[in-house]
Amino acid sequence: MTEKSAARKAAESTFKHEDIVDNAVKLGKDQGLEVEATTGNDPRGDIRVDREDSENFLDLLENTIDKNQKKRGE
């Protein structure tokens, strides 16, 4: 098998990034938080969260990551 080209690596990285954003938004919305993906090249980031929900959203992400790391034994 040949090594992946830089273009293929960049495309795969973009798809992974989009999956992460989509999953984070879904996780927040499933918990009733006001969360949405930004569009274009927003200088503030890829996910917009209402100020009132930001701490809950960050806690939710942290707990989800911690739980998944424990499942994998990390």
HELIX and SHEET records of a PDB file:
HELIX    1   1 ALA A    6  ASP A   30  1                                  25    
HELIX    2   2 ARG A   51  ASP A   53  5                                   3    
HELIX    3   3 SER A   54  ARG A   72  1                                  19    
SHEET    1   A 2 VAL A  35  ALA A  37  0                                        
SHEET    2   A 2 ILE A  47  VAL A  49 -1                                        
END                                                                             
